[in-house]
């Protein structure tokens, strides 16, 4: 019988392309392009998170992974490498761009109003609140909702944690919420 051709030595897969990391609330989801191999087929990928829990192996057909249980406000990076039938894996990709997981800010804590919520004469009501926990993304502003005689309704007040408005005789209710890059917090409790 005719002899077989010369044996081809196996070669390591190339490094995958640079992964992309997208943030969530206490998690990041990583995607990467498939690695190129001119040797045996790719069998798995190793995904490494820093700082964090080391490396995770995923099957060859998987080109994404979600790291959960992370700390909002902490900067993370990820890299990936491929493995085929050879004992050693291929080279690492470049590190992803840094990504910082974040969630909606926590609701502010509203404090009693100076001037009261039931003025008996025209006055100024001064409202203040405890700063919201940013939850991984800086607070970009607060919104105050007021109701009562001549109340301004919804007011965007920037990043200050106090605000004043002119009030008439009557009853007022006030609540506050915070915003970051992710969106709006829940409303504070209502002060009245």
TACOR-V936357 format. One record per helix or strand. SS is the DSSP state (~ for helix, > for strand). FROM is the first residue (numbers start at 1). TO is the last residue. If there is no record, write none. Layout:
ss->SS from->FROM to->TO
ss->SS from->FROM to->TO
This chain:
ss->> from->20 to->24
ss->> from->27 to->31
ss->> from->44 to->50
ss->> from->54 to->59
ss->> from->64 to->68
ss->> from->75 to->83
ss->> from->99 to->100
ss->> from->109 to->110
ss->> from->114 to->114
ss->> from->123 to->130
ss->> from->141 to->147
ss->> from->154 to->156
ss->> from->162 to->167
ss->> from->173 to->179
ss->> from->184 to->184
ss->> from->191 to->191
